[in-house]
Amino acid sequence: MRFYLLAIAVTAAGVAATTALAQGPAPLKNDPRRPVARIAADLGVTQEQFAACFSNVDPAPQGTRASAARERANKAVLLPCLREANPAITNARLDAVMDKYRPKGRVAGGKA
């Protein structure tokens, strides 16, 4: 009986792990809407590197745009961290990639 219960527990754990892997990496804790895999690929960093750098960013609430001050503060955290992973990342490249994945793109005059 113990063997049977152990087999069920191991099978259930395996199914849970397989399901989690099939769903991809966990969403970012502070902004689950971002397509992390695509952003990371466009920036030439791993998903884990992007997620670690982004974890200290304070995104605007869903459906709103970040103020210029918030955008500058976030970039001051994000850009140096990403450059540690890929020194070729420029301010312009980061802007272009992040704008590409914003639902409404860049707002005119909102350059940080």
Buried (B, 14 or more C-beta within 10 A) or exposed (E): EEEEEEEEEEEEEEEEEEEEEEEEBEBBEEBEEBEBEEBBBBBBBBBEBBBBBBBEBEBEEEEEBBEEEBBEBBBEBBBEBBBEBBEEBEEEBBBEBBEEBEEEEBEEEEEB
